[in-house]
Amino acid sequence: MTSSRGGRPQRIGITGLGMAVPSKVLTNADLEKMVETTDEWIRTRTGIRERRVAEPGTTTSDLALKAAREALEQARLDPKKLELLIVATTTPDMLFPSTSCLVQQRLGASSAVCFDLSAACSGSVFAIITAQQYLLSGRYRNALVVGAEVLSSFIDWTDRSTCVLFGDGAGAAVLEPVKRGGILATDMGADGSAAELLYMPGGGSKYPPSHQSVDQRLHFLRMNGTEIFKLAVRRMADSAKRVMKDAKLKAEDVECFIPHQANTRIIEAVAKRADLPLEKVYMNLQRYGNTSAASNLIALYEAVRDGVIKRDDHVVMVAFGAGLTWGSVLLQW
Ligand code: ACO
C-alpha cells in the first residue's frame, strides 16, 4: 500500500497489545553452573532472577509473529487490512531481507508496507513514534509495531559481565487513530559519539564473517557496563521529564512509568533523578532480564493485563539503548 490518504487524525493510540517469550527459563542458579557468578551477585547488581532463552532454531520472526497475532486480535484488525508493519530489532533473522517482511508473509498482511528499525533497546519506543508520525500525516490508517529479539544468539555465554543481563522475547502494539486518550507527547535522541560503549563488531561490512572474526569472538555483544549505566540514568530521566513538560503534566499526574527493563538500579536512579515515585514505576525485569527492543512493550503488555494500567491512566514509556539512543512516549490509556 503506497498511496497517500487525505484526512489527518488528531490523536494516535494503542488499540491492541501482544507478547511472546520462549518457554525455556534460564535461572541465576543455571548461570552459576555456566560462568563464575552467583545468584546473589546478579540479584543485587541487576534485580534479574531469571530470563527466557529461545531453543536453537527459534528465530526473532517466530517470537515477533506470535506477539503480532495477539496484538492484531486484541485490536480486531484483520492482518489483510494492516497498512504499516515495523519490526524493531537488533537481532534480525538475517541481515536482509528485513524481519518485518518475514513477519508480513507469515501473518498474511499482504497490504502492509514493512521495514525494520534499528535503535537497540530504544527500538519499541522509536517504532511507536515512527508509526505515530505516519498515522498523524494521514499516510496510513493503522500500524503494527513489534519489538523482538533473540539476543541469546549474540551473547558470549562465557562472558559473565554480559550473559547474565539479557533475555529473549517479543512485544507488539497496534496503533490507530483514537477519539480519546492516545499519545500526548514524544521525545527521541541519539549520540553516536558513544557508539563503542555497546556494540557487536562482527558480521557487517566492517568485520565480515571470517574464521578470524569467529576466533576473535567479534560476533558477540560487547559492553562497557559502568559507562552505559551512568548515561542511561541521565538520558532516561531527562527524556521522561521532557515529555511530561511537553504534555504539561507533573510526575504526580502520571499513574504508571514503564522504563526500559535493563536493571533495577538504573531504574531506581532514573526515578530519583526525575522525581518519580518508585511505587508508580513498573518492573518485570526480574522475570525476563533485558529483552532490548521488546522490553518496553512486554512491560506495557503485562502492566495492562494485570490491571496496573487502567483506562484513562497517564503512562510514560522511556527507553535507552546502544547507539546511543533514547526516547519517551507519554500516552493516555
Ligand atoms: N558475577 C560476578 N561478578 C561479576 C559479574 C557476574 N555476573 N559480572 C561482573 N562481575 C565482576 C566484575 O568483573 C568486577 O570485578 P572486579 O572488580 O574484580 O573487576 C565486579 O564484578 C564489579 O563490576 P562492575 O562492573 O563495577 O559492577 P557494577 O556494579 O557496575 O555492575 C553491571 C555491573 C550490572 C553490568 C552494571 O554496570 C550495569 O547494569 N550496567 C548497565 C548495563 C546494561 O544494562 N546494559 C544493557 C544495555 S543498555 C541498557 O539497556 C540500558
Residues whose N, C-alpha, C, O or C-beta is under 5 A from the ligand:
A	BS01	ACO	E36 T37 T38 W41 R45 T46 C121 R160 S161 V164 G225 T226 I228 F229 A232 A262 N263 F320 G321
